[in-house]
Structure formats: structure tokens, C-alpha cells
């Protein structure tokens, strides 16, 4: 799959089907190899003689001076290698090269190398350089999966790229206790499509025996009361090393006011990279945050390597859940969970990654005797009021022996007085797979807080079970539809979906005809479910016609789906003199316009006519008659409408034309040829314009997704740009800021 934002072509990046994107620069010949990671092809750079050999991209790619660019590749061979960005002037003169460090050791397995740097003054173009220095001729070095472009960072990360990644330098980190901070390039084999990590990492080296740690120098702003999640990859020096990550909060004066530590429990053999998480709600006086990492009881010279530092708003494990991330994930311990009665022992599972439904850990429950124990979450505010229904759910797995689990909700008033429990559903924990277990409970009078309460009964001595992703949320309809007449759209809300399944969504009319609905990646036809909540805005639903939605849910490997059906709703047709022109991929451009005259349709056809000697009638060979073609004339009534229509037409995309029922025109997808904008007479100040749009009927676009920010927020802008002036020189429009489409 092409790397998003890559300036290199697929052929150059993946070296398939040939090596045409590359040329030898120094002491090398180039060949196409096999056994690549992205497709079969890879680039072989073969040394002519001993010494450094280099290859470069054939093409030079446009860059903007003062902007940071990143390059990376997967490499393999018998010698260490490095990668660089070669900066060029408009006349192809070399200004400088930004080189990565050499990998710490040679590796014949695929591993990531990369670097990032700012384009220097005068740079207008760049090339990727590949380099290694064998001690003899005819030595092969292998390369593929190459990227050149803007830095790839985690959307929503409070940290900028320089702190999340060490590709530029180590300035995002500072030694704190008994440590030095440097950069290294270990030979690590990351997943081919994991573009957020790899190449340079931060090395925290203990300068003496004892505890050692480093902390990020970046202190992004936080909002008090918001639950934040910090995570980072840890690469401990030994299996016995006690390593950790910490989320810290500071007040407006820079004083540290809290620290939440999450320690890694390494699996055997313990030589890998492990993403460790820590989360905490920002205190009332919190202004900024940081992330720290360290090792307890280190020996002098021991090195903890870290990579991919992220602090972001904690993800919602179940839509609407009132539990904090820490209480629902168990990534740093048992959080607010307690055992009010019984002999069961609760703890975070161990080691990292061995038993978890989400993340790397779960809640472990063990009982030495075949008795019942009560396990309860912390208390959380439960809005909604008396009589509102809440749903409590756990995901459970059997470890040893047998268990039954009864799920209830315990309620409390504003003074923390215990109001007892409601609900109550008992399950047998069936096996070592993960099973969802839930119960519904109504809010009693005066209740303002709630906790999940589990009565867990072991059926044998030394029984064990695991619990993950507990959640408590207000029970809302699984499927809901709402008409938004102002935008001529329907909002479809789907709740309690199962992550990992696939989904298809159809719009169904009164005639029973089903049409797939559009999502972010195109039509929703067995698309993977990535969240338990899905909100779909359908801008292509017809006007004035009742429709409903059929949802098909496909478990992995299933031959038939589970189904849901929505209520039937109708978008108001409105004024019959107005029609909608919509861009299916960019609904923010949709607009309603006054029609002057509908088209007089033509239906072209390709025909060849043959006159046969001696016959009265000709022989005609015809192709298939084409779709409708004609000129739609309409008015824009204000300068804003005129500008909006230009904006709609600028992309040249396929549009959807919708009119009220009964106007003799069905909804149709059209392309617009050369558009004419004319004045309608009167004074120069007349705002009306008469437009002629030559339309050609076309098929509904299938692969076009609904364009959007994919999670991009103002925090991402804040993390990357220091001033508004930087935005003005980087983006042409507000839409470009939203979609991160930069000039140049």
C-alpha cells in the first residue's frame, strides 16, 4: 500500500516493477532484487569496489525552504547503512545533505533507517540518498519501502514531531537523574506499515549505579478535568530491568503537581520494544504536561531506549462510558478497583502482552478457594437522572478452573452514601476466549454516582480469570437516524458495534432498492469496524422520499451477517424552485441553488452507417446509447453564493444534482464541463449571475470517500506551528488546514 503523503512514486518507493526510480551516484551498480516486504521487488545497491557506495532517486522533488521533511526506508545487508536527504537549488546544485546516523549494527533482516531535517535556505528540490560502506566490491545492500515527505506524526499528539520522534535530533529530551541522553539507530524490524516509529531512538544511559531517567522538554498545554493518555515504546537493557513511563502535570508556574507512573512487566526473553501506557485526569490547577521514562536500580552504562512519545486525550474504550481510561484498561494497575469482600486477589495481569483484550494488560482475578468474592470499580458521576437506564459490561476470559460472574450496578448519592445495587445478570465464564457480559440497571432516586460491581464465584480452588474493558454507559438506541434539513442529509448513529467485525450500510427506499452508503474510505461495503460507535452523515439520500437503513454486521469468517434496520425518515424537499448540487467527497462544499431552466437532454450514440449496393435501406451498426447530456441554467443570488459555486466547481469532481420530487428529474451524478457565468443586466452592482453548466450523466463514484480531518484537531496545529503567520505561508485556505494540504 502506498505510504500516505509520499512524494516518491509507488515504483520508486516499492521498487516494483523495476528500478527506474533510482540511479547509482557513487561506487555502485543497481539491480532489482526479490524478497521485498512491500511486493516482491527491492533495490540492490552493489558495490563496485571497497568504500562508500551511494544511490539516489532519479527525480528531484519540490521542497520549501524552512520546512521540515522526513525520509525513511527499510534496509537489509551485511554492513551498516545510513539514509540522507540531498538538498538542491533550482539549478540542481547541491546545497547540503542531511544524513542519518549509521545503524548501530549490520542486520540481514529488514530494519528501519530514517532521518528528518529542515530544508536549508535556497533549497527548492530534494533527493533521497542511500549509503553504505562495504570493505570490498560486489557487496549487496537491500532497500525498499522508501518515503520522502512531510513528517508523519500521531494525529492528536500534544507533542510535536521533534519530541515524538528522534529523527531530527535529541532536543526533545533532557536527562533528569543519573543519565545522559543521546540518539542511536538500532536495527529494529518494525511492521512495514508502521510509519510512526523506527530509525533514530532516544538512548537514556545510566551514568552510574542507581535510578536513571529522562524527561521530555516539550510542555504542551492541557485542560483540567480531561483524561489524558501517555504512551511510549520502551526497550529495556535486560529482562530484569525495572523500567517505566510517567505522565506528569505542572501548574502555570511550571511546578510539578502530579505524576502517574506505569511500570513495564517484560515478557520472556524481554529484548523487544514494548508500548507502555500511563493515564490520568488533569488536576484542577494543571496547565501543562510532560512524559518521562526511566529505569530503577540501573547499573552504570545500562541503556534504556525509548521511541514514539505520545500524549493525547485518552481514547474512549466504549462510547459513553463513565469509567476513566485507567479503570477500563488496567494498563498501569488496578486503578480504582477494590475487593470489598471475599478471598479473591485482584492485580494487573503479567507479563506485558500475555493476557489482554485491549492494550497489553487486563485485570487478573485469582481465588484460592471455591467461594464468592465481590470486586468493584471506583465511583463515577452518572448523569441522566432517576429512571434512566445504564448498561454495565465487562469482557472476560477464563484462566483456570471455572467461574460464574454476576454483574450489577451500585449507586451512590452526591454525599457518597451507598444506595444499593440494581440490575443483576449472572453468566458462566465459558472459556479462554474473550466474552462480553452485560446487564442493564435503572438509576434510583437521588443517585448521582455509580460503580460496576461483580460477584465472582470460583468453582474450584486456585481458579483464575481475566477482565478487560469494563464500561458503564447510558443505554441508548443501537441504531438512530436524524434528518438534518439544513444540509439535506441524514445522520445515522450506530452504537455498540464490535471492533474487528466488518460492516455494510445500505440506504433502502420504499421500492426496496438498496444503495450502499458512503463512508470515509468509499462505499461502506464490508469495511472494518474500528470503533464501537459509528456516526455516518449521508448527504446522498434523496429529497422528499422516505428511506431507511439496513446495516449488515459481518463477524470474521462469517458467510452471513447479523442485521439491523433503522426507522424510516424523510428529508424535506423544500422550495421546488431550488436544487442541490453536492460533492460526494467534500460535503462541506454542497449548496442549494435557484434553477432557471432544466436541461434539454441529448443522448449521444456512436453509429456507423453503411449503404449496400442494390439495397434501399442502409445497414447501421450502433454502440450503446450514452447517458443524458444537457445544459443546466441557474442563478446565484449573492456574492457569497457565487463564490461558493466556484468553490464547488473548482475540483472538477463528480457532483450529485438533486431536485424536489415531481420536477421530472431524478437524482443523478454528473460531471460539469466548461461553466459560463454571465451578468443578468441592470447596474454593475447587480448581484444576480446567470450560470450555464453543461452536464454529463455519470455513474456514482465508488471509491470516493467523504473527505475530512481523520481526527485532526487544533491541537495538531498547535503542536506543529508557533504562529498564525506560519499557517498563512503554509496553507492556501481553511479547508487546506483541516485536510493538511500544504502549498508547494
Secondary structure as the mmCIF struct_conf table of DSSP 4:
data_model
#
loop_
_struct_conf.conf_type_id
_struct_conf.id
_struct_conf.beg_label_comp_id
_struct_conf.beg_label_asym_id
_struct_conf.beg_label_seq_id
_struct_conf.end_label_comp_id
_struct_conf.end_label_asym_id
_struct_conf.end_label_seq_id
HELX_LH_PP_P HELX_LH_PP_P1 UNK A 2 UNK A 3
TURN_TY1_P TURN_TY1_P1 UNK A 4 UNK A 5
BEND BEND1 UNK A 7 UNK A 8
HELX_RH_AL_P HELX_RH_AL_P1 UNK A 10 UNK A 14
BEND BEND2 UNK A 17 UNK A 17
BEND BEND3 UNK A 19 UNK A 19
TURN_TY1_P TURN_TY1_P2 UNK A 20 UNK A 21
STRN STRN1 UNK A 22 UNK A 26
BEND BEND4 UNK A 27 UNK A 27
STRN STRN2 UNK A 28 UNK A 33
BEND BEND5 UNK A 34 UNK A 34
BEND BEND6 UNK A 37 UNK A 40
STRN STRN3 UNK A 42 UNK A 47
BEND BEND7 UNK A 48 UNK A 50
STRN STRN4 UNK A 51 UNK A 57
BEND BEND8 UNK A 58 UNK A 59
STRN STRN5 UNK A 61 UNK A 62
TURN_TY1_P TURN_TY1_P3 UNK A 65 UNK A 66
STRN STRN6 UNK A 68 UNK A 77
BEND BEND9 UNK A 78 UNK A 79
STRN STRN7 UNK A 81 UNK A 88
TURN_TY1_P TURN_TY1_P4 UNK A 90 UNK A 91
STRN STRN8 UNK A 94 UNK A 99
HELX_LH_PP_P HELX_LH_PP_P2 UNK A 100 UNK A 103
BEND BEND10 UNK A 104 UNK A 105
BEND BEND11 UNK A 108 UNK A 109
STRN STRN9 UNK A 111 UNK A 118
HELX_LH_PP_P HELX_LH_PP_P3 UNK A 119 UNK A 120
TURN_TY1_P TURN_TY1_P5 UNK A 121 UNK A 122
STRN STRN10 UNK A 125 UNK A 134
BEND BEND12 UNK A 135 UNK A 138
STRN STRN11 UNK A 140 UNK A 150
HELX_LH_PP_P HELX_LH_PP_P4 UNK A 151 UNK A 152
TURN_TY1_P TURN_TY1_P6 UNK A 155 UNK A 156
BEND BEND13 UNK A 158 UNK A 159
HELX_RH_AL_P HELX_RH_AL_P2 UNK A 161 UNK A 164
BEND BEND14 UNK A 167 UNK A 168
BEND BEND15 UNK A 170 UNK A 170
TURN_TY1_P TURN_TY1_P7 UNK A 171 UNK A 172
STRN STRN12 UNK A 173 UNK A 177
BEND BEND16 UNK A 178 UNK A 178
STRN STRN13 UNK A 179 UNK A 184
TURN_TY1_P TURN_TY1_P8 UNK A 192 UNK A 193
TURN_TY1_P TURN_TY1_P9 UNK A 195 UNK A 196
BEND BEND17 UNK A 197 UNK A 197
BEND BEND18 UNK A 199 UNK A 199
STRN STRN14 UNK A 201 UNK A 206
BEND BEND19 UNK A 207 UNK A 209
STRN STRN15 UNK A 210 UNK A 216
BEND BEND20 UNK A 217 UNK A 217
STRN STRN16 UNK A 221 UNK A 221
TURN_TY1_P TURN_TY1_P10 UNK A 224 UNK A 225
STRN STRN17 UNK A 227 UNK A 235
BEND BEND21 UNK A 237 UNK A 238
TURN_TY1_P TURN_TY1_P11 UNK A 239 UNK A 240
STRN STRN18 UNK A 242 UNK A 250
TURN_TY1_P TURN_TY1_P12 UNK A 252 UNK A 253
BEND BEND22 UNK A 254 UNK A 254
STRN STRN19 UNK A 256 UNK A 263
HELX_LH_PP_P HELX_LH_PP_P5 UNK A 266 UNK A 267
BEND BEND23 UNK A 268 UNK A 269
BEND BEND24 UNK A 272 UNK A 272
STRN STRN20 UNK A 274 UNK A 281
HELX_LH_PP_P HELX_LH_PP_P6 UNK A 282 UNK A 283
TURN_TY1_P TURN_TY1_P13 UNK A 284 UNK A 285
STRN STRN21 UNK A 288 UNK A 298
HELX_LH_PP_P HELX_LH_PP_P7 UNK A 299 UNK A 299
TURN_TY1_P TURN_TY1_P14 UNK A 300 UNK A 301
STRN STRN22 UNK A 303 UNK A 313
HELX_LH_PP_P HELX_LH_PP_P8 UNK A 314 UNK A 315
BEND BEND25 UNK A 317 UNK A 318
TURN_TY1_P TURN_TY1_P15 UNK A 319 UNK A 320
BEND BEND26 UNK A 323 UNK A 323
HELX_RH_AL_P HELX_RH_AL_P3 UNK A 325 UNK A 329
BEND BEND27 UNK A 331 UNK A 333
TURN_TY1_P TURN_TY1_P16 UNK A 335 UNK A 336
STRN STRN23 UNK A 338 UNK A 341
BEND BEND28 UNK A 342 UNK A 343
STRN STRN24 UNK A 345 UNK A 348
BEND BEND29 UNK A 350 UNK A 351
TURN_TY1_P TURN_TY1_P17 UNK A 352 UNK A 354
BEND BEND30 UNK A 355 UNK A 355
BEND BEND31 UNK A 357 UNK A 360
STRN STRN25 UNK A 363 UNK A 367
BEND BEND32 UNK A 368 UNK A 370
STRN STRN26 UNK A 372 UNK A 376
STRN STRN27 UNK A 380 UNK A 381
TURN_TY1_P TURN_TY1_P18 UNK A 383 UNK A 384
TURN_TY1_P TURN_TY1_P19 UNK A 386 UNK A 387
STRN STRN28 UNK A 389 UNK A 400
BEND BEND33 UNK A 401 UNK A 401
STRN STRN29 UNK A 403 UNK A 412
TURN_TY1_P TURN_TY1_P20 UNK A 414 UNK A 415
STRN STRN30 UNK A 418 UNK A 428
BEND BEND34 UNK A 431 UNK A 433
STRN STRN31 UNK A 435 UNK A 442
HELX_LH_PP_P HELX_LH_PP_P9 UNK A 443 UNK A 444
TURN_TY1_P TURN_TY1_P21 UNK A 445 UNK A 446
STRN STRN32 UNK A 449 UNK A 458
BEND BEND35 UNK A 459 UNK A 460
TURN_TY1_P TURN_TY1_P22 UNK A 461 UNK A 462
STRN STRN33 UNK A 463 UNK A 474
BEND BEND36 UNK A 478 UNK A 478
STRN STRN34 UNK A 479 UNK A 484
HELX_RH_3T_P HELX_RH_3T_P1 UNK A 485 UNK A 487
TURN_TY1_P TURN_TY1_P23 UNK A 488 UNK A 488
STRN STRN35 UNK A 489 UNK A 494
BEND BEND37 UNK A 496 UNK A 496
TURN_TY1_P TURN_TY1_P24 UNK A 499 UNK A 500
BEND BEND38 UNK A 501 UNK A 501
STRN STRN36 UNK A 502 UNK A 509
TURN_TY1_P TURN_TY1_P25 UNK A 510 UNK A 511
STRN STRN37 UNK A 514 UNK A 516
HELX_LH_PP_P HELX_LH_PP_P10 UNK A 517 UNK A 517
STRN STRN38 UNK A 518 UNK A 519
TURN_TY1_P TURN_TY1_P26 UNK A 520 UNK A 521
STRN STRN39 UNK A 522 UNK A 523
BEND BEND39 UNK A 525 UNK A 526
STRN STRN40 UNK A 527 UNK A 528
HELX_LH_PP_P HELX_LH_PP_P11 UNK A 529 UNK A 529
BEND BEND40 UNK A 531 UNK A 532
STRN STRN41 UNK A 534 UNK A 538
BEND BEND41 UNK A 539 UNK A 539
BEND BEND42 UNK A 541 UNK A 541
HELX_LH_PP_P HELX_LH_PP_P12 UNK A 542 UNK A 542
STRN STRN42 UNK A 543 UNK A 543
BEND BEND43 UNK A 544 UNK A 545
STRN STRN43 UNK A 547 UNK A 554
TURN_TY1_P TURN_TY1_P27 UNK A 556 UNK A 557
BEND BEND44 UNK A 559 UNK A 560
STRN STRN44 UNK A 562 UNK A 565
HELX_LH_PP_P HELX_LH_PP_P13 UNK A 566 UNK A 568
STRN STRN45 UNK A 569 UNK A 569
STRN STRN46 UNK A 571 UNK A 571
TURN_TY1_P TURN_TY1_P28 UNK A 576 UNK A 577
STRN STRN47 UNK A 578 UNK A 583
TURN_TY1_P TURN_TY1_P29 UNK A 584 UNK A 585
HELX_RH_3T_P HELX_RH_3T_P2 UNK A 587 UNK A 589
STRN STRN48 UNK A 591 UNK A 597
STRN STRN49 UNK A 602 UNK A 602
STRN STRN50 UNK A 607 UNK A 610
HELX_LH_PP_P HELX_LH_PP_P14 UNK A 611 UNK A 612
TURN_TY1_P TURN_TY1_P30 UNK A 613 UNK A 614
BEND BEND45 UNK A 616 UNK A 617
STRN STRN51 UNK A 619 UNK A 622
HELX_LH_PP_P HELX_LH_PP_P15 UNK A 624 UNK A 626
STRN STRN52 UNK A 629 UNK A 636
BEND BEND46 UNK A 638 UNK A 638
HELX_RH_AL_P HELX_RH_AL_P4 UNK A 639 UNK A 650
TURN_TY1_P TURN_TY1_P31 UNK A 651 UNK A 651
STRN STRN53 UNK A 655 UNK A 658
TURN_TY1_P TURN_TY1_P32 UNK A 661 UNK A 662
BEND BEND47 UNK A 663 UNK A 664
STRN STRN54 UNK A 668 UNK A 672
BEND BEND48 UNK A 674 UNK A 674
STRN STRN55 UNK A 676 UNK A 679
BEND BEND49 UNK A 681 UNK A 682
TURN_TY1_P TURN_TY1_P33 UNK A 684 UNK A 685
STRN STRN56 UNK A 689 UNK A 698
HELX_LH_PP_P HELX_LH_PP_P16 UNK A 699 UNK A 701
BEND BEND50 UNK A 702 UNK A 703
TURN_TY1_P TURN_TY1_P34 UNK A 710 UNK A 711
HELX_RH_AL_P HELX_RH_AL_P5 UNK A 714 UNK A 720
BEND BEND51 UNK A 722 UNK A 723
HELX_RH_AL_P HELX_RH_AL_P6 UNK A 724 UNK A 728
TURN_TY1_P TURN_TY1_P35 UNK A 729 UNK A 730
BEND BEND52 UNK A 732 UNK A 733
HELX_RH_AL_P HELX_RH_AL_P7 UNK A 734 UNK A 739
TURN_TY1_P TURN_TY1_P36 UNK A 740 UNK A 740
#
